[in-house]
């Protein structure tokens, strides 16, 4: 009788481990930290798209775009911050990292790539 309980316990444990492996590998399960990171990345991508759209709607877009393309890559983030395009509507201060993500989107415009901001 004791052997059956022992094997039954190991069967339950093995089944639970197997179910977790299948769930996380193929089932799409995620931990809360992974979900949080994915959420933050989605928000950052949205803010970058808004920044690119604000850059494109600038009254002097053509001149700014030409100026942007002619400057060194390490100065581009500062250029976006100075222009204020990284600030979201109704925000006084931009969120950290938006300018860098925006630079990548604007560079995509220069390369003719489609951007979420369109």
PDB file as gemmi writes it, atoms N, CA and C in Angstrom:
CRYST1    1.000    1.000    1.000  90.00  90.00  90.00 P 1                      
ATOM      1  N   UNK A   1       0.823  -1.194   0.000  1.00  0.00           N  
ATOM      2  CA  UNK A   1       0.000   0.000   0.000  1.00  0.00           C  
ATOM      3  C   UNK A   1       0.867   1.258   0.000  1.00  0.00           C  
ATOM      4  N   UNK A   2       1.961   1.235   0.770  1.00  0.00           N  
ATOM      5  CA  UNK A   2       2.837   2.397   0.844  1.00  0.00           C  
ATOM      6  C   UNK A   2       3.491   2.687  -0.507  1.00  0.00           C  
ATOM      7  N   UNK A   3       3.841   1.685  -1.264  1.00  0.00           N  
ATOM      8  CA  UNK A   3       4.481   1.871  -2.560  1.00  0.00           C  
ATOM      9  C   UNK A   3       3.540   2.563  -3.547  1.00  0.00           C  
ATOM     10  N   UNK A   4       2.240   2.208  -3.495  1.00  0.00           N  
ATOM     11  CA  UNK A   4       1.275   2.813  -4.400  1.00  0.00           C  
ATOM     12  C   UNK A   4       1.135   4.303  -4.110  1.00  0.00           C  
ATOM     13  N   UNK A   5       1.126   4.686  -2.847  1.00  0.00           N  
ATOM     14  CA  UNK A   5       1.034   6.096  -2.472  1.00  0.00           C  
ATOM     15  C   UNK A   5       2.282   6.844  -2.929  1.00  0.00           C  
ATOM     16  N   UNK A   6       3.440   6.212  -2.752  1.00  0.00           N  
ATOM     17  CA  UNK A   6       4.702   6.835  -3.142  1.00  0.00           C  
ATOM     18  C   UNK A   6       4.733   7.073  -4.653  1.00  0.00           C  
ATOM     19  N   UNK A   7       4.372   6.059  -5.428  1.00  0.00           N  
ATOM     20  CA  UNK A   7       4.367   6.212  -6.885  1.00  0.00           C  
ATOM     21  C   UNK A   7       3.284   7.196  -7.337  1.00  0.00           C  
ATOM     22  N   UNK A   8       2.163   7.172  -6.652  1.00  0.00           N  
ATOM     23  CA  UNK A   8       1.093   8.115  -6.971  1.00  0.00           C  
ATOM     24  C   UNK A   8       1.521   9.557  -6.738  1.00  0.00           C  
ATOM     25  N   UNK A   9       2.259   9.785  -5.643  1.00  0.00           N  
ATOM     26  CA  UNK A   9       2.761  11.133  -5.339  1.00  0.00           C  
ATOM     27  C   UNK A   9       3.731  11.602  -6.412  1.00  0.00           C  
ATOM     28  N   UNK A  10       4.631  10.713  -6.801  1.00  0.00           N  
ATOM     29  CA  UNK A  10       5.585  11.067  -7.847  1.00  0.00           C  
ATOM     30  C   UNK A  10       4.874  11.289  -9.185  1.00  0.00           C  
ATOM     31  N   UNK A  11       3.830  10.572  -9.427  1.00  0.00           N  
ATOM     32  CA  UNK A  11       3.048  10.766 -10.647  1.00  0.00           C  
ATOM     33  C   UNK A  11       2.382  12.126 -10.684  1.00  0.00           C  
ATOM     34  N   UNK A  12       1.848  12.553  -9.529  1.00  0.00           N  
ATOM     35  CA  UNK A  12       1.216  13.875  -9.452  1.00  0.00           C  
ATOM     36  C   UNK A  12       2.254  14.977  -9.646  1.00  0.00           C  
ATOM     37  N   UNK A  13       3.389  14.829  -8.986  1.00  0.00           N  
ATOM     38  CA  UNK A  13       4.463  15.826  -9.111  1.00  0.00           C  
ATOM     39  C   UNK A  13       4.972  15.881 -10.551  1.00  0.00           C  
ATOM     40  N   UNK A  14       5.215  14.721 -11.145  1.00  0.00           N  
ATOM     41  CA  UNK A  14       5.695  14.670 -12.531  1.00  0.00           C  
ATOM     42  C   UNK A  14       4.683  15.259 -13.497  1.00  0.00           C  
ATOM     43  N   UNK A  15       3.418  14.961 -13.279  1.00  0.00           N  
ATOM     44  CA  UNK A  15       2.362  15.513 -14.138  1.00  0.00           C  
ATOM     45  C   UNK A  15       2.274  17.021 -14.032  1.00  0.00           C  
ATOM     46  N   UNK A  16       2.419  17.545 -12.811  1.00  0.00           N  
ATOM     47  CA  UNK A  16       2.375  18.998 -12.613  1.00  0.00           C  
ATOM     48  C   UNK A  16       3.558  19.677 -13.308  1.00  0.00           C  
ATOM     49  N   UNK A  17       4.744  19.096 -13.168  1.00  0.00           N  
ATOM     50  CA  UNK A  17       5.931  19.657 -13.824  1.00  0.00           C  
ATOM     51  C   UNK A  17       5.763  19.619 -15.336  1.00  0.00           C  
ATOM     52  N   UNK A  18       5.276  18.495 -15.842  1.00  0.00           N  
ATOM     53  CA  UNK A  18       5.048  18.359 -17.277  1.00  0.00           C  
ATOM     54  C   UNK A  18       4.045  19.402 -17.768  1.00  0.00           C  
ATOM     55  N   UNK A  19       2.966  19.600 -17.034  1.00  0.00           N  
ATOM     56  CA  UNK A  19       1.949  20.579 -17.415  1.00  0.00           C  
ATOM     57  C   UNK A  19       2.531  21.993 -17.416  1.00  0.00           C  
ATOM     58  N   UNK A  20       3.373  22.314 -16.432  1.00  0.00           N  
ATOM     59  CA  UNK A  20       3.984  23.644 -16.388  1.00  0.00           C  
ATOM     60  C   UNK A  20       4.944  23.850 -17.556  1.00  0.00           C  
ATOM     61  N   UNK A  21       5.735  22.836 -17.871  1.00  0.00           N  
ATOM     62  CA  UNK A  21       6.667  22.954 -18.992  1.00  0.00           C  
ATOM     63  C   UNK A  21       5.891  23.186 -20.284  1.00  0.00           C  
ATOM     64  N   UNK A  22       4.864  22.412 -20.518  1.00  0.00           N  
ATOM     65  CA  UNK A  22       4.056  22.578 -21.725  1.00  0.00           C  
ATOM     66  C   UNK A  22       3.400  23.965 -21.733  1.00  0.00           C  
ATOM     67  N   UNK A  23       2.884  24.398 -20.601  1.00  0.00           N  
ATOM     68  CA  UNK A  23       2.212  25.693 -20.521  1.00  0.00           C  
ATOM     69  C   UNK A  23       3.136  26.857 -20.812  1.00  0.00           C  
ATOM     70  N   UNK A  24       4.331  26.859 -20.230  1.00  0.00           N  
ATOM     71  CA  UNK A  24       5.250  27.980 -20.424  1.00  0.00           C  
ATOM     72  C   UNK A  24       5.935  27.942 -21.791  1.00  0.00           C  
ATOM     73  N   UNK A  25       6.235  26.747 -22.293  1.00  0.00           N  
ATOM     74  CA  UNK A  25       6.950  26.657 -23.560  1.00  0.00           C  
ATOM     75  C   UNK A  25       6.007  26.836 -24.747  1.00  0.00           C  
ATOM     76  N   UNK A  26       4.906  26.113 -24.757  1.00  0.00           N  
ATOM     77  CA  UNK A  26       4.016  26.155 -25.915  1.00  0.00           C  
ATOM     78  C   UNK A  26       2.662  26.795 -25.627  1.00  0.00           C  
ATOM     79  N   UNK A  27       2.287  26.896 -24.378  1.00  0.00           N  
ATOM     80  CA  UNK A  27       0.950  27.373 -24.045  1.00  0.00           C  
ATOM     81  C   UNK A  27       0.800  28.872 -23.941  1.00  0.00           C  
ATOM     82  N   UNK A  28       1.890  29.602 -23.987  1.00  0.00           N  
ATOM     83  CA  UNK A  28       1.806  31.053 -23.919  1.00  0.00           C  
ATOM     84  C   UNK A  28       1.721  31.607 -22.512  1.00  0.00           C  
ATOM     85  N   UNK A  29       1.964  30.782 -21.519  1.00  0.00           N  
ATOM     86  CA  UNK A  29       1.951  31.285 -20.148  1.00  0.00           C  
ATOM     87  C   UNK A  29       3.154  32.191 -19.950  1.00  0.00           C  
ATOM     88  N   UNK A  30       3.012  33.210 -19.121  1.00  0.00           N  
ATOM     89  CA  UNK A  30       4.125  34.086 -18.795  1.00  0.00           C  
ATOM     90  C   UNK A  30       4.105  34.403 -17.304  1.00  0.00           C  
ATOM     91  N   UNK A  31       5.254  34.813 -16.820  1.00  0.00           N  
ATOM     92  CA  UNK A  31       5.326  35.265 -15.432  1.00  0.00           C  
ATOM     93  C   UNK A  31       4.903  36.724 -15.372  1.00  0.00           C  
ATOM     94  N   UNK A  32       4.636  37.200 -14.194  1.00  0.00           N  
ATOM     95  CA  UNK A  32       4.195  38.596 -14.072  1.00  0.00           C  
ATOM     96  C   UNK A  32       5.289  39.570 -14.500  1.00  0.00           C  
ATOM     97  N   UNK A  33       6.545  39.238 -14.256  1.00  0.00           N  
ATOM     98  CA  UNK A  33       7.627  40.140 -14.661  1.00  0.00           C  
ATOM     99  C   UNK A  33       7.750  40.200 -16.184  1.00  0.00           C  
ATOM    100  N   UNK A  34       7.548  39.084 -16.853  1.00  0.00           N  
ATOM    101  CA  UNK A  34       7.584  39.081 -18.312  1.00  0.00           C  
ATOM    102  C   UNK A  34       6.428  39.885 -18.876  1.00  0.00           C  
ATOM    103  N   UNK A  35       5.260  39.738 -18.281  1.00  0.00           N  
ATOM    104  CA  UNK A  35       4.091  40.485 -18.731  1.00  0.00           C  
ATOM    105  C   UNK A  35       4.296  41.980 -18.514  1.00  0.00           C  
ATOM    106  N   UNK A  36       4.878  42.347 -17.386  1.00  0.00           N  
ATOM    107  CA  UNK A  36       5.155  43.759 -17.098  1.00  0.00           C  
ATOM    108  C   UNK A  36       6.122  44.334 -18.126  1.00  0.00           C  
ATOM    109  N   UNK A  37       7.157  43.578 -18.449  1.00  0.00           N  
ATOM    110  CA  UNK A  37       8.151  44.038 -19.426  1.00  0.00           C  
ATOM    111  C   UNK A  37       7.508  44.204 -20.806  1.00  0.00           C  
ATOM    112  N   UNK A  38       6.666  43.256 -21.195  1.00  0.00           N  
ATOM    113  CA  UNK A  38       5.984  43.342 -22.488  1.00  0.00           C  
ATOM    114  C   UNK A  38       5.067  44.562 -22.531  1.00  0.00           C  
ATOM    115  N   UNK A  39       4.408  44.844 -21.435  1.00  0.00           N  
ATOM    116  CA  UNK A  39       3.517  45.998 -21.352  1.00  0.00           C  
ATOM    117  C   UNK A  39       4.300  47.298 -21.471  1.00  0.00           C  
ATOM    118  N   UNK A  40       5.416  47.396 -20.780  1.00  0.00           N  
ATOM    119  CA  UNK A  40       6.248  48.597 -20.844  1.00  0.00           C  
ATOM    120  C   UNK A  40       6.803  48.813 -22.254  1.00  0.00           C  
ATOM    121  N   UNK A  41       7.186  47.725 -22.931  1.00  0.00           N  
ATOM    122  CA  UNK A  41       7.694  47.840 -24.292  1.00  0.00           C  
ATOM    123  C   UNK A  41       6.600  48.313 -25.250  1.00  0.00           C  
ATOM    124  N   UNK A  42       5.377  47.847 -25.036  1.00  0.00           N  
ATOM    125  CA  UNK A  42       4.260  48.271 -25.888  1.00  0.00           C  
ATOM    126  C   UNK A  42       3.955  49.758 -25.688  1.00  0.00           C  
ATOM    127  N   UNK A  43       3.992  50.207 -24.446  1.00  0.00           N  
ATOM    128  CA  UNK A  43       3.745  51.621 -24.162  1.00  0.00           C  
ATOM    129  C   UNK A  43       4.857  52.475 -24.777  1.00  0.00           C  
ATOM    130  N   UNK A  44       6.085  52.015 -24.666  1.00  0.00           N  
ATOM    131  CA  UNK A  44       7.223  52.756 -25.231  1.00  0.00           C  
ATOM    132  C   UNK A  44       7.105  52.842 -26.756  1.00  0.00           C  
ATOM    133  N   UNK A  45       6.702  51.760 -27.395  1.00  0.00           N  
ATOM    134  CA  UNK A  45       6.537  51.763 -28.851  1.00  0.00           C  
ATOM    135  C   UNK A  45       5.432  52.732 -29.268  1.00  0.00           C  
ATOM    136  N   UNK A  46       4.370  52.789 -28.485  1.00  0.00           N  
ATOM    137  CA  UNK A  46       3.279  53.708 -28.781  1.00  0.00           C  
ATOM    138  C   UNK A  46       3.739  55.156 -28.640  1.00  0.00           C  
ATOM    139  N   UNK A  47       4.480  55.431 -27.576  1.00  0.00           N  
ATOM    140  CA  UNK A  47       4.997  56.791 -27.383  1.00  0.00           C  
ATOM    141  C   UNK A  47       5.952  57.185 -28.500  1.00  0.00           C  
ATOM    142  N   UNK A  48       6.779  56.241 -28.956  1.00  0.00           N  
ATOM    143  CA  UNK A  48       7.704  56.527 -30.050  1.00  0.00           C  
ATOM    144  C   UNK A  48       6.937  56.836 -31.331  1.00  0.00           C  
ATOM    145  N   UNK A  49       5.864  56.105 -31.573  1.00  0.00           N  
ATOM    146  CA  UNK A  49       5.046  56.359 -32.769  1.00  0.00           C  
ATOM    147  C   UNK A  49       4.388  57.732 -32.696  1.00  0.00           C  
ATOM    148  N   UNK A  50       3.936  58.122 -31.520  1.00  0.00           N  
ATOM    149  CA  UNK A  50       3.348  59.456 -31.346  1.00  0.00           C  
ATOM    150  C   UNK A  50       4.409  60.524 -31.574  1.00  0.00           C  
ATOM    151  N   UNK A  51       5.610  60.282 -31.085  1.00  0.00           N  
ATOM    152  CA  UNK A  51       6.713  61.226 -31.276  1.00  0.00           C  
ATOM    153  C   UNK A  51       7.024  61.413 -32.760  1.00  0.00           C  
ATOM    154  N   UNK A  52       7.080  60.314 -33.501  1.00  0.00           N  
ATOM    155  CA  UNK A  52       7.346  60.398 -34.938  1.00  0.00           C  
ATOM    156  C   UNK A  52       6.224  61.165 -35.639  1.00  0.00           C  
ATOM    157  N   UNK A  53       4.994  60.913 -35.239  1.00  0.00           N  
ATOM    158  CA  UNK A  53       3.859  61.632 -35.835  1.00  0.00           C  
ATOM    159  C   UNK A  53       3.938  63.125 -35.538  1.00  0.00           C  
ATOM    160  N   UNK A  54       4.330  63.479 -34.328  1.00  0.00           N  
ATOM    161  CA  UNK A  54       4.471  64.896 -33.968  1.00  0.00           C  
ATOM    162  C   UNK A  54       5.602  65.541 -34.768  1.00  0.00           C  
ATOM    163  N   UNK A  55       6.671  64.789 -34.986  1.00  0.00           N  
ATOM    164  CA  UNK A  55       7.781  65.287 -35.797  1.00  0.00           C  
ATOM    165  C   UNK A  55       7.312  65.538 -37.233  1.00  0.00           C  
ATOM    166  N   UNK A  56       6.527  64.604 -37.768  1.00  0.00           N  
ATOM    167  CA  UNK A  56       6.046  64.737 -39.142  1.00  0.00           C  
ATOM    168  C   UNK A  56       5.053  65.889 -39.299  1.00  0.00           C  
ATOM    169  N   UNK A  57       4.340  66.237 -38.240  1.00  0.00           N  
ATOM    170  CA  UNK A  57       3.354  67.317 -38.313  1.00  0.00           C  
ATOM    171  C   UNK A  57       3.959  68.685 -38.032  1.00  0.00           C  
ATOM    172  N   UNK A  58       5.247  68.729 -37.762  1.00  0.00           N  
ATOM    173  CA  UNK A  58       5.911  70.004 -37.513  1.00  0.00           C  
ATOM    174  C   UNK A  58       5.771  70.891 -38.750  1.00  0.00           C  
ATOM    175  N   UNK A  59       5.469  72.183 -38.566  1.00  0.00           N  
ATOM    176  CA  UNK A  59       5.303  73.088 -39.716  1.00  0.00           C  
ATOM    177  C   UNK A  59       6.544  73.158 -40.607  1.00  0.00           C  
ATOM    178  N   UNK A  60       7.713  72.993 -40.023  1.00  0.00           N  
ATOM    179  CA  UNK A  60       8.970  73.033 -40.781  1.00  0.00           C  
ATOM    180  C   UNK A  60       9.533  71.627 -40.964  1.00  0.00           C  
ATOM    181  N   UNK A  61       8.661  70.672 -41.219  1.00  0.00           N  
ATOM    182  CA  UNK A  61       9.056  69.260 -41.283  1.00  0.00           C  
ATOM    183  C   UNK A  61      10.194  69.012 -42.266  1.00  0.00           C  
ATOM    184  N   UNK A  62      10.076  69.521 -43.472  1.00  0.00           N  
ATOM    185  CA  UNK A  62      11.091  69.247 -44.500  1.00  0.00           C  
ATOM    186  C   UNK A  62      12.472  69.732 -44.061  1.00  0.00           C  
ATOM    187  N   UNK A  63      12.532  70.938 -43.541  1.00  0.00           N  
ATOM    188  CA  UNK A  63      13.817  71.494 -43.103  1.00  0.00           C  
ATOM    189  C   UNK A  63      14.346  70.727 -41.893  1.00  0.00           C  
ATOM    190  N   UNK A  64      13.462  70.402 -40.967  1.00  0.00           N  
ATOM    191  CA  UNK A  64      13.881  69.654 -39.762  1.00  0.00           C  
ATOM    192  C   UNK A  64      14.372  68.261 -40.140  1.00  0.00           C  
ATOM    193  N   UNK A  65      13.688  67.631 -41.075  1.00  0.00           N  
ATOM    194  CA  UNK A  65      14.061  66.282 -41.496  1.00  0.00           C  
ATOM    195  C   UNK A  65      15.432  66.300 -42.169  1.00  0.00           C  
ATOM    196  N   UNK A  66      15.658  67.319 -42.972  1.00  0.00           N  
ATOM    197  CA  UNK A  66      16.952  67.461 -43.640  1.00  0.00           C  
ATOM    198  C   UNK A  66      18.058  67.710 -42.604  1.00  0.00           C  
ATOM    199  N   UNK A  67      17.762  68.564 -41.637  1.00  0.00           N  
ATOM    200  CA  UNK A  67      18.719  68.854 -40.570  1.00  0.00           C  
ATOM    201  C   UNK A  67      19.000  67.601 -39.746  1.00  0.00           C  
ATOM    202  N   UNK A  68      17.954  66.850 -39.448  1.00  0.00           N  
ATOM    203  CA  UNK A  68      18.083  65.605 -38.690  1.00  0.00           C  
ATOM    204  C   UNK A  68      18.989  64.619 -39.426  1.00  0.00           C  
ATOM    205  N   UNK A  69      18.788  64.497 -40.718  1.00  0.00           N  
ATOM    206  CA  UNK A  69      19.578  63.556 -41.511  1.00  0.00           C  
ATOM    207  C   UNK A  69      21.038  63.951 -41.628  1.00  0.00           C  
ATOM    208  N   UNK A  70      21.330  65.227 -41.508  1.00  0.00           N  
ATOM    209  CA  UNK A  70      22.698  65.691 -41.669  1.00  0.00           C  
ATOM    210  C   UNK A  70      23.517  65.700 -40.387  1.00  0.00           C  
ATOM    211  N   UNK A  71      22.885  65.417 -39.269  1.00  0.00           N  
ATOM    212  CA  UNK A  71      23.634  65.499 -38.006  1.00  0.00           C  
ATOM    213  C   UNK A  71      24.172  64.130 -37.580  1.00  0.00           C  
ATOM    214  N   UNK A  72      25.148  64.171 -36.689  1.00  0.00           N  
ATOM    215  CA  UNK A  72      25.725  62.937 -36.141  1.00  0.00           C  
ATOM    216  C   UNK A  72      24.662  62.172 -35.354  1.00  0.00           C  
ATOM    217  N   UNK A  73      24.768  60.855 -35.376  1.00  0.00           N  
ATOM    218  CA  UNK A  73      23.739  60.020 -34.743  1.00  0.00           C  
ATOM    219  C   UNK A  73      23.651  60.237 -33.231  1.00  0.00           C  
ATOM    220  N   UNK A  74      24.757  60.556 -32.588  1.00  0.00           N  
ATOM    221  CA  UNK A  74      24.723  60.735 -31.137  1.00  0.00           C  
ATOM    222  C   UNK A  74      24.044  62.046 -30.719  1.00  0.00           C  
ATOM    223  N   UNK A  75      23.834  62.959 -31.664  1.00  0.00           N  
ATOM    224  CA  UNK A  75      23.169  64.234 -31.364  1.00  0.00           C  
ATOM    225  C   UNK A  75      21.666  64.194 -31.625  1.00  0.00           C  
ATOM    226  N   UNK A  76      21.189  63.141 -32.257  1.00  0.00           N  
ATOM    227  CA  UNK A  76      19.797  63.097 -32.691  1.00  0.00           C  
ATOM    228  C   UNK A  76      18.801  63.046 -31.536  1.00  0.00           C  
ATOM    229  N   UNK A  77      19.134  62.325 -30.488  1.00  0.00           N  
ATOM    230  CA  UNK A  77      18.239  62.270 -29.316  1.00  0.00           C  
ATOM    231  C   UNK A  77      18.049  63.648 -28.703  1.00  0.00           C  
ATOM    232  N   UNK A  78      19.152  64.373 -28.573  1.00  0.00           N  
ATOM    233  CA  UNK A  78      19.071  65.728 -28.035  1.00  0.00           C  
ATOM    234  C   UNK A  78      18.249  66.635 -28.953  1.00  0.00           C  
ATOM    235  N   UNK A  79      18.365  66.426 -30.243  1.00  0.00           N  
ATOM    236  CA  UNK A  79      17.607  67.217 -31.213  1.00  0.00           C  
ATOM    237  C   UNK A  79      16.103  66.986 -31.043  1.00  0.00           C  
ATOM    238  N   UNK A  80      15.720  65.733 -30.858  1.00  0.00           N  
ATOM    239  CA  UNK A  80      14.305  65.397 -30.656  1.00  0.00           C  
ATOM    240  C   UNK A  80      13.811  65.995 -29.345  1.00  0.00           C  
ATOM    241  N   UNK A  81      14.630  65.923 -28.297  1.00  0.00           N  
ATOM    242  CA  UNK A  81      14.245  66.497 -27.003  1.00  0.00           C  
ATOM    243  C   UNK A  81      14.105  68.007 -27.095  1.00  0.00           C  
ATOM    244  N   UNK A  82      15.038  68.652 -27.785  1.00  0.00           N  
ATOM    245  CA  UNK A  82      14.992  70.104 -27.938  1.00  0.00           C  
ATOM    246  C   UNK A  82      13.752  70.529 -28.720  1.00  0.00           C  
ATOM    247  N   UNK A  83      13.394  69.750 -29.732  1.00  0.00           N  
ATOM    248  CA  UNK A  83      12.205  70.050 -30.523  1.00  0.00           C  
ATOM    249  C   UNK A  83      10.908  69.806 -29.768  1.00  0.00           C  
ATOM    250  N   UNK A  84      10.983  69.010 -28.696  1.00  0.00           N  
ATOM    251  CA  UNK A  84       9.810  68.747 -27.883  1.00  0.00           C  
ATOM    252  C   UNK A  84       8.882  67.679 -28.439  1.00  0.00           C  
ATOM    253  N   UNK A  85       9.295  66.967 -29.467  1.00  0.00           N  
ATOM    254  CA  UNK A  85       8.430  65.962 -30.083  1.00  0.00           C  
ATOM    255  C   UNK A  85       8.275  64.726 -29.212  1.00  0.00           C  
ATOM    256  N   UNK A  86       9.207  64.521 -28.279  1.00  0.00           N  
ATOM    257  CA  UNK A  86       9.133  63.341 -27.407  1.00  0.00           C  
ATOM    258  C   UNK A  86       8.144  63.514 -26.263  1.00  0.00           C  
ATOM    259  N   UNK A  87       7.614  64.713 -26.088  1.00  0.00           N  
ATOM    260  CA  UNK A  87       6.611  64.952 -25.040  1.00  0.00           C  
ATOM    261  C   UNK A  87       5.246  64.508 -25.553  1.00  0.00           C  
ATOM    262  N   UNK A  88       4.550  63.775 -24.734  1.00  0.00           N  
ATOM    263  CA  UNK A  88       3.211  63.338 -25.091  1.00  0.00           C  
ATOM    264  C   UNK A  88       2.240  64.494 -24.899  1.00  0.00           C  
ATOM    265  N   UNK A  89       1.142  64.503 -25.631  1.00  0.00           N  
ATOM    266  CA  UNK A  89       0.168  65.580 -25.453  1.00  0.00           C  
ATOM    267  C   UNK A  89      -0.221  65.724 -23.980  1.00  0.00           C  
ATOM    268  N   UNK A  90      -0.315  66.938 -23.523  1.00  0.00           N  
ATOM    269  CA  UNK A  90      -0.671  67.281 -22.138  1.00  0.00           C  
ATOM    270  C   UNK A  90       0.392  66.882 -21.116  1.00  0.00           C  
ATOM    271  N   UNK A  91       1.614  66.644 -21.549  1.00  0.00           N  
ATOM    272  CA  UNK A  91       2.711  66.377 -20.626  1.00  0.00           C  
ATOM    273  C   UNK A  91       3.675  67.547 -20.667  1.00  0.00           C  
ATOM    274  N   UNK A  92       4.181  67.910 -19.482  1.00  0.00           N  
ATOM    275  CA  UNK A  92       5.166  68.979 -19.437  1.00  0.00           C  
ATOM    276  C   UNK A  92       6.575  68.450 -19.684  1.00  0.00           C  
ATOM    277  N   UNK A  93       6.791  67.199 -19.324  1.00  0.00           N  
ATOM    278  CA  UNK A  93       8.115  66.609 -19.445  1.00  0.00           C  
ATOM    279  C   UNK A  93       8.004  65.251 -20.114  1.00  0.00           C  
ATOM    280  N   UNK A  94       8.955  64.941 -20.965  1.00  0.00           N  
ATOM    281  CA  UNK A  94       8.932  63.663 -21.682  1.00  0.00           C  
ATOM    282  C   UNK A  94       9.317  62.512 -20.768  1.00  0.00           C  
ATOM    283  N   UNK A  95       8.825  61.351 -21.099  1.00  0.00           N  
ATOM    284  CA  UNK A  95       9.182  60.132 -20.382  1.00  0.00           C  
ATOM    285  C   UNK A  95      10.558  59.683 -20.848  1.00  0.00           C  
ATOM    286  N   UNK A  96      11.319  59.108 -19.923  1.00  0.00           N  
ATOM    287  CA  UNK A  96      12.674  58.666 -20.236  1.00  0.00           C  
ATOM    288  C   UNK A  96      12.660  57.638 -21.359  1.00  0.00           C  
ATOM    289  N   UNK A  97      13.563  57.787 -22.308  1.00  0.00           N  
ATOM    290  CA  UNK A  97      13.747  56.808 -23.368  1.00  0.00           C  
ATOM    291  C   UNK A  97      12.918  57.039 -24.620  1.00  0.00           C  
ATOM    292  N   UNK A  98      11.967  57.939 -24.566  1.00  0.00           N  
ATOM    293  CA  UNK A  98      11.105  58.164 -25.733  1.00  0.00           C  
ATOM    294  C   UNK A  98      11.911  58.775 -26.879  1.00  0.00           C  
ATOM    295  N   UNK A  99      12.797  59.698 -26.561  1.00  0.00           N  
ATOM    296  CA  UNK A  99      13.576  60.364 -27.615  1.00  0.00           C  
ATOM    297  C   UNK A  99      14.424  59.359 -28.394  1.00  0.00           C  
ATOM    298  N   UNK A 100      15.050  58.422 -27.698  1.00  0.00           N  
ATOM    299  CA  UNK A 100      15.874  57.415 -28.382  1.00  0.00           C  
ATOM    300  C   UNK A 100      15.035  56.525 -29.281  1.00  0.00           C  
ATOM    301  N   UNK A 101      13.870  56.121 -28.791  1.00  0.00           N  
ATOM    302  CA  UNK A 101      12.982  55.295 -29.607  1.00  0.00           C  
ATOM    303  C   UNK A 101      12.445  56.090 -30.790  1.00  0.00           C  
ATOM    304  N   UNK A 102      12.201  57.361 -30.568  1.00  0.00           N  
ATOM    305  CA  UNK A 102      11.714  58.233 -31.634  1.00  0.00           C  
ATOM    306  C   UNK A 102      12.766  58.400 -32.727  1.00  0.00           C  
ATOM    307  N   UNK A 103      14.011  58.518 -32.328  1.00  0.00           N  
ATOM    308  CA  UNK A 103      15.102  58.649 -33.300  1.00  0.00           C  
ATOM    309  C   UNK A 103      15.099  57.448 -34.242  1.00  0.00           C  
ATOM    310  N   UNK A 104      14.902  56.260 -33.686  1.00  0.00           N  
ATOM    311  CA  UNK A 104      14.865  55.058 -34.520  1.00  0.00           C  
ATOM    312  C   UNK A 104      13.705  55.131 -35.517  1.00  0.00           C  
ATOM    313  N   UNK A 105      12.573  55.650 -35.087  1.00  0.00           N  
ATOM    314  CA  UNK A 105      11.430  55.797 -35.988  1.00  0.00           C  
ATOM    315  C   UNK A 105      11.674  56.814 -37.081  1.00  0.00           C  
ATOM    316  N   UNK A 106      12.302  57.922 -36.732  1.00  0.00           N  
ATOM    317  CA  UNK A 106      12.601  58.955 -37.728  1.00  0.00           C  
ATOM    318  C   UNK A 106      13.657  58.448 -38.710  1.00  0.00           C  
ATOM    319  N   UNK A 107      14.622  57.694 -38.203  1.00  0.00           N  
ATOM    320  CA  UNK A 107      15.612  57.093 -39.097  1.00  0.00           C  
ATOM    321  C   UNK A 107      14.934  56.119 -40.052  1.00  0.00           C  
ATOM    322  N   UNK A 108      13.887  55.448 -39.571  1.00  0.00           N  
ATOM    323  CA  UNK A 108      13.109  54.567 -40.436  1.00  0.00           C  
ATOM    324  C   UNK A 108      12.436  55.340 -41.561  1.00  0.00           C  
ATOM    325  N   UNK A 109      11.999  56.562 -41.265  1.00  0.00           N  
ATOM    326  CA  UNK A 109      11.428  57.416 -42.314  1.00  0.00           C  
ATOM    327  C   UNK A 109      12.481  57.738 -43.367  1.00  0.00           C  
ATOM    328  N   UNK A 110      13.696  57.993 -42.901  1.00  0.00           N  
ATOM    329  CA  UNK A 110      14.789  58.324 -43.826  1.00  0.00           C  
ATOM    330  C   UNK A 110      15.125  57.138 -44.720  1.00  0.00           C  
ATOM    331  N   UNK A 111      14.944  55.930 -44.198  1.00  0.00           N  
ATOM    332  CA  UNK A 111      15.234  54.724 -44.973  1.00  0.00           C  
ATOM    333  C   UNK A 111      14.043  54.244 -45.774  1.00  0.00           C  
ATOM    334  N   UNK A 112      12.920  54.962 -45.661  1.00  0.00           N  
ATOM    335  CA  UNK A 112      11.729  54.592 -46.414  1.00  0.00           C  
ATOM    336  C   UNK A 112      10.938  53.455 -45.788  1.00  0.00           C  
ATOM    337  N   UNK A 113      11.215  53.117 -44.541  1.00  0.00           N  
ATOM    338  CA  UNK A 113      10.490  52.043 -43.870  1.00  0.00           C  
ATOM    339  C   UNK A 113       9.156  52.580 -43.374  1.00  0.00           C  
ATOM    340  N   UNK A 114       8.175  51.699 -43.317  1.00  0.00           N  
ATOM    341  CA  UNK A 114       6.867  52.077 -42.769  1.00  0.00           C  
ATOM    342  C   UNK A 114       6.974  52.146 -41.270  1.00  0.00           C  
ATOM    343  N   UNK A 115       6.333  53.129 -40.669  1.00  0.00           N  
ATOM    344  CA  UNK A 115       6.318  53.259 -39.218  1.00  0.00           C  
ATOM    345  C   UNK A 115       4.883  53.174 -38.744  1.00  0.00           C  
ATOM    346  N   UNK A 116       4.668  52.801 -37.475  1.00  0.00           N  
ATOM    347  CA  UNK A 116       3.315  52.728 -36.964  1.00  0.00           C  
ATOM    348  C   UNK A 116       2.571  54.062 -37.039  1.00  0.00           C  
ATOM    349  N   UNK A 117       3.319  55.161 -36.993  1.00  0.00           N  
ATOM    350  CA  UNK A 117       2.673  56.479 -37.044  1.00  0.00           C  
ATOM    351  C   UNK A 117       2.253  56.825 -38.456  1.00  0.00           C  
ATOM    352  N   UNK A 118       2.762  56.084 -39.401  1.00  0.00           N  
ATOM    353  CA  UNK A 118       2.298  56.195 -40.757  1.00  0.00           C  
ATOM    354  C   UNK A 118       2.941  57.169 -41.622  1.00  0.00           C  
TER     355      UNK A 118                                                      
END                                                                             
